[in-house]
Amino acid sequence: MKFILISSTTLAVFLFAGQAHAADGQEVYSNNCAVCHAAMPPKLSDKSAWEPLIKKGTDVLVASVINGKGAMPPRAGKPELSDADISAAVEYMMTQAK
Ligand code: HEC
């Protein structure tokens, strides 16, 4: 299932991210997520919005971004983002809410 989804482009990104050890969550967030999450809920740094999300756990939140949720398109509308990029961005957002 996963192999079918991985195109050569995402594979290259994935390998690159692997080499760099981890995608830079803040950079992924700024380039792909801030366009919405700087202004609309769940807003970055909004502790009351993030508290219940953090309780759901990283895996659930990462899955929401990969599959899309409500007005958020799958992979935030950027099919080139790898799972590692998305989890780095989610983890960055979770740390900002504390
Ligand atoms: C087009 C605007 C848009 C973009 C781009 C976007 N989001 Fe979202 N995001 C939303 C909206 C709207 C929701 C609320 C969805 C709902 O609960 O109905 C949301 C919800 C979330 C949630 C909570 C999911 C849950 O299970 O409740 C997380 C985590 C999240 N976004 C992370 C990200 C990350 C990481 C990125 C960048 C890779 C991103 N978003 C890009 C609009 C966006």
Backbone and ligand atoms as CSV (ligand in chain L), in Angstrom:
chain,resi,resn,atom,element,x,y,z
A,1,MET,N,N,0.851,-1.195,0.000
A,1,MET,CA,C,0.000,0.000,0.000
A,1,MET,C,C,0.882,1.238,0.000
A,2,LYS,N,N,1.782,1.290,0.958
A,2,LYS,CA,C,2.646,2.449,1.066
A,2,LYS,C,C,3.529,2.602,-0.178
A,3,PHE,N,N,4.023,1.463,-0.687
A,3,PHE,CA,C,4.925,1.508,-1.846
A,3,PHE,C,C,4.233,2.058,-3.074
A,4,ILE,N,N,2.929,1.761,-3.179
A,4,ILE,CA,C,2.185,2.251,-4.341
A,4,ILE,C,C,2.114,3.776,-4.289
A,5,LEU,N,N,2.007,4.317,-3.087
A,5,LEU,CA,C,1.842,5.762,-2.929
A,5,LEU,C,C,3.145,6.529,-3.140
A,6,ILE,N,N,4.265,5.848,-2.940
A,6,ILE,CA,C,5.543,6.557,-3.031
A,6,ILE,C,C,5.973,6.698,-4.489
A,7,SER,N,N,5.931,7.904,-4.992
A,7,SER,CA,C,6.414,8.151,-6.354
A,7,SER,C,C,7.916,8.360,-6.268
A,8,SER,N,N,8.585,8.385,-7.411
A,8,SER,CA,C,10.035,8.569,-7.369
A,8,SER,C,C,10.390,9.917,-6.749
A,9,THR,N,N,9.532,10.914,-6.945
A,9,THR,CA,C,9.808,12.242,-6.376
A,9,THR,C,C,9.770,12.191,-4.845
A,10,THR,N,N,8.690,11.622,-4.315
A,10,THR,CA,C,8.595,11.589,-2.854
A,10,THR,C,C,9.691,10.698,-2.281
A,11,LEU,N,N,10.059,9.667,-3.046
A,11,LEU,CA,C,11.128,8.794,-2.580
A,11,LEU,C,C,12.427,9.603,-2.460
A,12,ALA,N,N,12.697,10.437,-3.465
A,12,ALA,CA,C,13.907,11.265,-3.435
A,12,ALA,C,C,13.865,12.201,-2.233
A,13,VAL,N,N,12.707,12.803,-2.002
A,13,VAL,CA,C,12.559,13.713,-0.865
A,13,VAL,C,C,12.777,12.945,0.429
A,14,PHE,N,N,12.206,11.739,0.463
A,14,PHE,CA,C,12.307,10.911,1.658
A,14,PHE,C,C,13.759,10.550,1.941
A,15,LEU,N,N,14.475,10.161,0.887
A,15,LEU,CA,C,15.878,9.786,1.067
A,15,LEU,C,C,16.687,10.994,1.518
A,16,PHE,N,N,16.379,12.145,0.930
A,16,PHE,CA,C,17.087,13.366,1.316
A,16,PHE,C,C,16.805,13.686,2.778
A,17,ALA,N,N,15.531,13.592,3.163
A,17,ALA,CA,C,15.148,13.870,4.545
A,17,ALA,C,C,15.862,12.887,5.479
A,18,GLY,N,N,15.993,11.646,5.033
A,18,GLY,CA,C,16.670,10.636,5.831
A,18,GLY,C,C,18.125,10.996,6.036
A,19,GLN,N,N,18.744,11.516,4.993
A,19,GLN,CA,C,20.150,11.914,5.086
A,19,GLN,C,C,20.336,13.080,6.049
A,20,ALA,N,N,19.393,14.018,5.973
A,20,ALA,CA,C,19.477,15.187,6.848
A,20,ALA,C,C,19.025,14.820,8.258
A,21,HIS,N,N,18.678,13.554,8.430
A,21,HIS,CA,C,18.238,12.948,9.672
A,21,HIS,C,C,16.782,13.218,9.994
A,22,ALA,N,N,16.321,14.442,9.858
A,22,ALA,CA,C,14.905,14.718,10.058
A,22,ALA,C,C,14.574,15.983,9.289
A,23,ALA,N,N,13.359,16.030,8.769
A,23,ALA,CA,C,12.933,17.240,8.084
A,23,ALA,C,C,12.867,18.361,9.118
A,24,ASP,N,N,13.114,19.570,8.679
A,24,ASP,CA,C,13.043,20.716,9.580
A,24,ASP,C,C,11.580,21.128,9.715
A,25,GLY,N,N,10.997,20.782,10.875
A,25,GLY,CA,C,9.572,21.015,11.086
A,25,GLY,C,C,9.162,22.467,10.929
A,26,GLN,N,N,9.991,23.354,11.418
A,26,GLN,CA,C,9.649,24.777,11.336
A,26,GLN,C,C,9.614,25.245,9.879
A,27,GLU,N,N,10.573,24.747,9.095
A,27,GLU,CA,C,10.631,25.139,7.687
A,27,GLU,C,C,9.433,24.566,6.923
A,28,VAL,N,N,9.122,23.292,7.173
A,28,VAL,CA,C,7.964,22.677,6.509
A,28,VAL,C,C,6.709,23.456,6.890
A,29,TYR,N,N,6.584,23.795,8.176
A,29,TYR,CA,C,5.419,24.559,8.642
A,29,TYR,C,C,5.329,25.910,7.924
A,30,SER,N,N,6.436,26.650,7.900
A,30,SER,CA,C,6.418,27.994,7.305
A,30,SER,C,C,6.049,27.938,5.826
A,31,ASN,N,N,6.565,26.937,5.127
A,31,ASN,CA,C,6.350,26.862,3.683
A,31,ASN,C,C,4.997,26.283,3.295
A,32,ASN,N,N,4.395,25.459,4.163
A,32,ASN,CA,C,3.212,24.712,3.732
A,32,ASN,C,C,1.996,24.851,4.628
A,33,CYS,N,N,2.177,25.213,5.877
A,33,CYS,CA,C,1.071,25.158,6.832
A,33,CYS,C,C,0.684,26.543,7.336
A,34,ALA,N,N,1.660,27.460,7.395
A,34,ALA,CA,C,1.416,28.780,7.986
A,34,ALA,C,C,0.335,29.539,7.224
A,35,VAL,N,N,0.238,29.287,5.921
A,35,VAL,CA,C,-0.752,29.987,5.099
A,35,VAL,C,C,-2.149,29.850,5.719
A,36,CYS,N,N,-2.444,28.736,6.339
A,36,CYS,CA,C,-3.730,28.561,7.033
A,36,CYS,C,C,-3.585,28.714,8.542
A,37,HIS,N,N,-2.590,28.036,9.113
A,37,HIS,CA,C,-2.565,27.941,10.578
A,37,HIS,C,C,-2.038,29.182,11.288
A,38,ALA,N,N,-1.542,30.171,10.538
A,38,ALA,CA,C,-1.182,31.434,11.179
A,38,ALA,C,C,-2.455,32.212,11.508
A,39,ALA,N,N,-3.554,31.889,10.824
A,39,ALA,CA,C,-4.772,32.683,10.987
A,39,ALA,C,C,-5.986,31.872,11.405
A,40,MET,N,N,-6.091,30.613,10.953
A,40,MET,CA,C,-7.325,29.858,11.246
A,40,MET,C,C,-7.072,28.708,12.216
A,41,PRO,N,N,-8.123,28.354,12.963
A,41,PRO,CA,C,-7.943,27.289,13.953
A,41,PRO,C,C,-7.690,25.921,13.312
A,42,PRO,N,N,-6.935,25.041,13.963
A,42,PRO,CA,C,-6.181,25.318,15.192
A,42,PRO,C,C,-4.954,26.183,14.880
A,43,LYS,N,N,-4.962,27.398,15.456
A,43,LYS,CA,C,-3.931,28.384,15.184
A,43,LYS,C,C,-2.635,28.031,15.924
A,44,LEU,N,N,-1.501,28.289,15.281
A,44,LEU,CA,C,-0.212,28.025,15.924
A,44,LEU,C,C,-0.130,28.799,17.240
A,45,SER,N,N,0.388,28.160,18.280
A,45,SER,CA,C,0.578,28.765,19.605
A,45,SER,C,C,-0.706,28.973,20.397
A,46,ASP,N,N,-1.874,28.582,19.851
A,46,ASP,CA,C,-3.116,28.715,20.610
A,46,ASP,C,C,-3.256,27.500,21.529
A,47,LYS,N,N,-2.844,27.720,22.788
A,47,LYS,CA,C,-2.767,26.611,23.735
A,47,LYS,C,C,-4.109,25.904,23.910
A,48,SER,N,N,-5.195,26.659,24.023
A,48,SER,CA,C,-6.495,26.020,24.272
A,48,SER,C,C,-6.954,25.211,23.061
A,49,ALA,N,N,-6.548,25.629,21.860
A,49,ALA,CA,C,-6.915,24.862,20.667
A,49,ALA,C,C,-6.070,23.594,20.557
A,50,TRP,N,N,-4.818,23.673,21.001
A,50,TRP,CA,C,-3.899,22.542,20.820
A,50,TRP,C,C,-3.950,21.522,21.937
A,51,GLU,N,N,-4.378,21.942,23.150
A,51,GLU,CA,C,-4.397,21.003,24.273
A,51,GLU,C,C,-5.166,19.713,23.941
A,52,PRO,N,N,-6.420,19.831,23.446
A,52,PRO,CA,C,-7.145,18.586,23.116
A,52,PRO,C,C,-6.505,17.827,21.955
A,53,LEU,N,N,-5.850,18.542,21.047
A,53,LEU,CA,C,-5.210,17.867,19.906
A,53,LEU,C,C,-4.001,17.065,20.371
A,54,ILE,N,N,-3.209,17.687,21.263
A,54,ILE,CA,C,-2.013,17.012,21.772
A,54,ILE,C,C,-2.417,15.721,22.497
A,55,LYS,N,N,-3.588,15.764,23.162
A,55,LYS,CA,C,-4.077,14.560,23.856
A,55,LYS,C,C,-4.380,13.432,22.880
A,56,LYS,N,N,-4.775,13.783,21.655
A,56,LYS,CA,C,-5.048,12.744,20.647
A,56,LYS,C,C,-3.777,12.014,20.252
A,57,GLY,N,N,-2.640,12.697,20.361
A,57,GLY,CA,C,-1.358,12.064,20.052
A,57,GLY,C,C,-0.877,12.390,18.649
A,58,THR,N,N,0.439,12.365,18.499
A,58,THR,CA,C,1.085,12.732,17.234
A,58,THR,C,C,0.568,11.900,16.062
A,59,ASP,N,N,0.428,10.576,16.266
A,59,ASP,CA,C,0.063,9.697,15.150
A,59,ASP,C,C,-1.291,10.061,14.557
A,60,VAL,N,N,-2.251,10.372,15.446
A,60,VAL,CA,C,-3.595,10.719,14.990
A,60,VAL,C,C,-3.543,12.034,14.202
A,61,LEU,N,N,-2.790,13.006,14.711
A,61,LEU,CA,C,-2.714,14.314,14.050
A,61,LEU,C,C,-2.012,14.200,12.698
A,62,VAL,N,N,-0.933,13.430,12.665
A,62,VAL,CA,C,-0.209,13.240,11.400
A,62,VAL,C,C,-1.147,12.582,10.386
A,63,ALA,N,N,-1.936,11.584,10.840
A,63,ALA,CA,C,-2.884,10.910,9.944
A,63,ALA,C,C,-3.937,11.891,9.433
A,64,SER,N,N,-4.381,12.831,10.298
A,64,SER,CA,C,-5.364,13.832,9.859
A,64,SER,C,C,-4.805,14.678,8.729
A,65,VAL,N,N,-3.517,15.033,8.830
A,65,VAL,CA,C,-2.909,15.873,7.796
A,65,VAL,C,C,-2.716,15.050,6.517
A,66,ILE,N,N,-2.258,13.811,6.653
A,66,ILE,CA,C,-2.028,12.965,5.475
A,66,ILE,C,C,-3.337,12.710,4.729
A,67,ASN,N,N,-4.401,12.439,5.488
A,67,ASN,CA,C,-5.687,12.096,4.860
A,67,ASN,C,C,-6.561,13.312,4.596
A,68,GLY,N,N,-6.226,14.435,5.230
A,68,GLY,CA,C,-7.055,15.631,5.127
A,68,GLY,C,C,-8.121,15.614,6.210
A,69,LYS,N,N,-8.544,16.812,6.624
A,69,LYS,CA,C,-9.609,16.892,7.622
A,69,LYS,C,C,-10.351,18.205,7.444
A,70,GLY,N,N,-11.681,18.147,7.362
A,70,GLY,CA,C,-12.479,19.359,7.185
A,70,GLY,C,C,-11.984,20.161,5.993
A,71,ALA,N,N,-11.640,21.433,6.233
A,71,ALA,CA,C,-11.185,22.303,5.150
A,71,ALA,C,C,-9.707,22.093,4.810
A,72,MET,N,N,-9.049,21.201,5.552
A,72,MET,CA,C,-7.622,20.937,5.261
A,72,MET,C,C,-7.521,19.806,4.235
A,73,PRO,N,N,-6.936,20.094,3.064
A,73,PRO,CA,C,-6.825,19.054,2.036
A,73,PRO,C,C,-5.797,17.992,2.421
A,74,PRO,N,N,-5.887,16.779,1.855
A,74,PRO,CA,C,-4.883,15.750,2.139
A,74,PRO,C,C,-3.468,16.292,1.892
A,75,ARG,N,N,-2.550,15.946,2.791
A,75,ARG,CA,C,-1.158,16.410,2.725
A,75,ARG,C,C,-1.094,17.937,2.574
A,76,ALA,N,N,-2.065,18.635,3.171
A,76,ALA,CA,C,-2.114,20.100,3.118
A,76,ALA,C,C,-2.091,20.605,1.680
A,77,GLY,N,N,-2.551,19.758,0.744
A,77,GLY,CA,C,-2.580,20.156,-0.657
A,77,GLY,C,C,-1.227,20.069,-1.335
A,78,LYS,N,N,-0.228,19.503,-0.641
A,78,LYS,CA,C,1.121,19.397,-1.210
A,78,LYS,C,C,1.521,17.919,-1.285
A,79,PRO,N,N,1.183,17.245,-2.385
A,79,PRO,CA,C,1.478,15.807,-2.476
A,79,PRO,C,C,2.967,15.497,-2.381
A,80,GLU,N,N,3.807,16.492,-2.607
A,80,GLU,CA,C,5.255,16.245,-2.549
A,80,GLU,C,C,5.786,16.120,-1.120
A,81,LEU,N,N,4.959,16.492,-0.120
A,81,LEU,CA,C,5.422,16.361,1.270
A,81,LEU,C,C,5.456,14.889,1.672
A,82,SER,N,N,6.566,14.471,2.257
A,82,SER,CA,C,6.676,13.087,2.722
A,82,SER,C,C,6.020,12.960,4.096
A,83,ASP,N,N,5.786,11.718,4.519
A,83,ASP,CA,C,5.252,11.487,5.861
A,83,ASP,C,C,6.173,12.104,6.907
A,84,ALA,N,N,7.500,12.021,6.662
A,84,ALA,CA,C,8.473,12.565,7.614
A,84,ALA,C,C,8.359,14.091,7.696
A,85,ASP,N,N,8.145,14.743,6.544
A,85,ASP,CA,C,7.966,16.201,6.540
A,85,ASP,C,C,6.743,16.562,7.375
A,86,ILE,N,N,5.655,15.834,7.134
A,86,ILE,CA,C,4.400,16.146,7.815
A,86,ILE,C,C,4.534,15.906,9.313
A,87,SER,N,N,5.154,14.785,9.713
A,87,SER,CA,C,5.253,14.600,11.167
A,87,SER,C,C,6.186,15.606,11.790
A,88,ALA,N,N,7.229,16.049,11.075
A,88,ALA,CA,C,8.109,17.089,11.634
A,88,ALA,C,C,7.332,18.387,11.835
A,89,ALA,N,N,6.487,18.740,10.864
A,89,ALA,CA,C,5.703,19.976,10.978
A,89,ALA,C,C,4.700,19.872,12.127
A,90,VAL,N,N,4.035,18.701,12.255
A,90,VAL,CA,C,3.068,18.513,13.345
A,90,VAL,C,C,3.792,18.621,14.697
A,91,GLU,N,N,4.962,17.979,14.789
A,91,GLU,CA,C,5.705,18.033,16.055
A,91,GLU,C,C,6.113,19.465,16.384
A,92,TYR,N,N,6.523,20.219,15.356
A,92,TYR,CA,C,6.872,21.626,15.572
A,92,TYR,C,C,5.654,22.385,16.114
A,93,MET,N,N,4.487,22.170,15.482
A,93,MET,CA,C,3.277,22.873,15.916
A,93,MET,C,C,2.911,22.498,17.360
A,94,MET,N,N,3.101,21.227,17.717
A,94,MET,CA,C,2.790,20.790,19.078
A,94,MET,C,C,3.712,21.470,20.100
A,95,THR,N,N,4.980,21.654,19.755
A,95,THR,CA,C,5.899,22.291,20.709
A,95,THR,C,C,5.566,23.776,20.880
A,96,GLN,N,N,5.033,24.406,19.846
A,96,GLN,CA,C,4.709,25.832,19.922
A,96,GLN,C,C,3.517,26.101,20.836
A,97,ALA,N,N,2.703,25.078,21.078
A,97,ALA,CA,C,1.469,25.278,21.851
A,97,ALA,C,C,1.714,25.202,23.350
A,98,LYS,N,N,2.899,24.816,23.782
A,98,LYS,CA,C,3.143,24.609,25.212
A,98,LYS,C,C,3.397,25.921,25.948
L,1,HEC,C1,C,-5.861,25.034,3.357
L,1,HEC,C2,C,-5.574,25.394,4.738
L,1,HEC,C3,C,-4.710,24.455,5.570
L,1,HEC,C4,C,-3.406,24.093,5.317
L,1,HEC,C5,C,-2.513,24.488,4.144
L,1,HEC,C6,C,-3.009,23.265,6.434
L,1,HEC,N1,N,-4.042,23.108,7.312
L,1,HEC,FE1,FE,-4.029,21.975,9.017
L,1,HEC,N2,N,-5.998,22.380,9.303
L,1,HEC,C7,C,-6.763,23.240,8.538
L,1,HEC,C8,C,-8.117,23.260,9.054
L,1,HEC,C9,C,-9.267,24.086,8.512
L,1,HEC,C10,C,-8.128,22.376,10.175
L,1,HEC,C11,C,-9.320,22.014,11.064
L,1,HEC,C12,C,-9.934,20.749,10.492
L,1,HEC,C13,C,-11.195,20.334,11.246
L,1,HEC,O1,O,-11.068,19.996,12.439
L,1,HEC,O2,O,-12.251,20.358,10.630
L,1,HEC,C14,C,-6.783,21.854,10.297
L,1,HEC,C15,C,-6.391,20.968,11.286
L,1,HEC,C16,C,-5.078,20.566,11.506
L,1,HEC,C17,C,-4.650,19.705,12.588
L,1,HEC,C18,C,-5.544,19.056,13.631
L,1,HEC,C19,C,-6.014,17.719,13.088
L,1,HEC,C20,C,-6.995,17.011,13.965
L,1,HEC,O3,O,-6.932,15.759,14.020
L,1,HEC,O4,O,-7.849,17.657,14.600
L,1,HEC,C21,C,-3.304,19.564,12.465
L,1,HEC,C22,C,-2.390,18.757,13.353
L,1,HEC,C23,C,-2.898,20.310,11.299
L,1,HEC,N3,N,-4.001,20.908,10.728
L,1,HEC,C24,C,-1.604,20.392,10.848
L,1,HEC,C25,C,-1.238,20.938,9.612
L,1,HEC,C26,C,0.095,20.840,9.047
L,1,HEC,C27,C,1.283,20.138,9.702
L,1,HEC,C28,C,0.055,21.477,7.852
L,1,HEC,C29,C,1.201,21.644,6.843
L,1,HEC,C30,C,1.879,20.438,6.409
L,1,HEC,C31,C,-1.311,21.987,7.664
L,1,HEC,N4,N,-2.057,21.634,8.756
L,1,HEC,C32,C,-1.744,22.716,6.565
L,1,HEC,C33,C,-6.342,23.948,7.426
L,1,HEC,C34,C,-5.103,23.828,6.816
